[in-house]
């Protein structure tokens, strides 16, 4: 029974950690082309790349106490294969200290890709599945990622609803922005609370809250995503076994991973000892290390980073600055 509960906790921790980057999708700037269904269809029709597990371009010599895993969120798989990833993060867990660090990778990064022409990093899975995504991250940022968890974004709303919603402290500005959001159409939140503060949000509302863009800036939006993440994790820890069992069945319908059961249990032990309030976060590319704008040849809005500078920033974040 303890092992079963440990596996449940591991999956819930993974699911919770995925929520923050799922809401990091950037608004398309004015003048950039609309990357909708037609663009997705065009990508699906391009040739695919096969990357085996022994072709992940793993960087040797990194601290073995840190395990780095690709967490990715996307729409459901199409008839032709994988969709683009709306979110990619590198989840770093220290198996000795229990530290957890998350690095969000912006979806519009323009990057070289093994076996094909450069493209936005969120298209890796379309061309070569999660293995091409791991290889690209390893090559771009000198990493050693060999495992992944891919989750269907449709799971987020369903899971939050399954646990009875999440409680969040919201401001008056956030409340009225949420009411107007086109991403929150259900009518549970019709009137404001007597005093703005703790409100229980449905899955649809919580995801809309995490995606609020217009009222402040990206830094505040990232903070909202973290609040939702922590709310899910805290709520999941309070559920009785029967409800956790239902939750695991739901989650398994939406999750694809190459992590073995033995490794899940090992990582779960780290997760059980983790203080969720102490999780550290960063985003790639870091400020001052990139340019952005439309590609003149195709109108795509892209981010073009200094990969060396960002690889160093990522290594400093996970492993600490190198000794002089």
C-alpha positions, 0 to 999 in steps of 0.5 A: 500500500505504501508503494502504491501511495508513493506512485500516486504522489509521484504522478501528482507531483509531476502533474502539478509541476506541469501546470506552471509551464502549460500556462506560459504560452505567449500572445502572438505579437501584432503583425505576426502570422496566426499559427493555428490549425493550418500551420499545425497541418503544414508541420504535420505534413513535413518529413519526420525524424527518428531519434533513438534512445542512444542518439540523445546527444547527452552531455557527459560529466554532469553531477549525477545527483541531479536528475533532469527530466523533460516535462512537456504539455501539448494538445492531444495527439493527432492522427498523424502523430504528436502535436506541438508542445505548448509547454516544455520545462526541465525538471531537475531533482537532486536525489540526495538533497531533495531539492527541486528546480524547474526551468521553463523553455519558451516555445518560440525559441528558434533552434537547429534540429537534428535531421532537419532545418531549424524551426521553433522548439515547440515543433520538436515533437511533431517532427521526431516525438519526445526523443527529438525534443530531448536531443534538441534541449541537450544540444542547445543547453549542454544537458543530459536529459534522457527521460520525459513525461508528456501530458495532454493539456486537456487533463488539467481542467479535468484533474482540478475538477476531479479534486473538487477545485482549488483554492486561491487568493485573488485580487479584485483586478484578477477577479474581474479579469477572470470574469471577462476571460474567454477561457473561463466560460462557466458561471460559478464565479458570477458575483465577487466575494464580500472581501477579495481573498480566497476563492474556489476555482474550477478547472476551467477557471484555474487554467484561465487564472494561470493564463491572465496576461493583460492586467500586469506582466509576465512576472506576475503571470508566472507567480499566478501559475506557481500559486495554481501549481501549489494549490493542486499539489496541496489539495492532492495531498489531502485526498483519501485513497479512494479519490486518489485512485480515481485521480490516478486512473484519470491521469494515466489516460493523459500521460505518456512517459518512458520513466520506469516504475522503479525510477518513478518510485525513486523520484517519488521519495524525493517528491515526498520530501520536497517543500513545495514552497522551496521549489526554485524556478527560472526561464530560458532564455534569460533576460539580456541573452536574446532577440525576438521578432518576425522572421522576414521570410515567413512572418513567424515570430521567434526568439533567437537566443545566445545558446552558449550564454543560456546553457551557462545560465542553466548550468549555474541555476541547477548545479551552481556557478563553476569554481573560479 
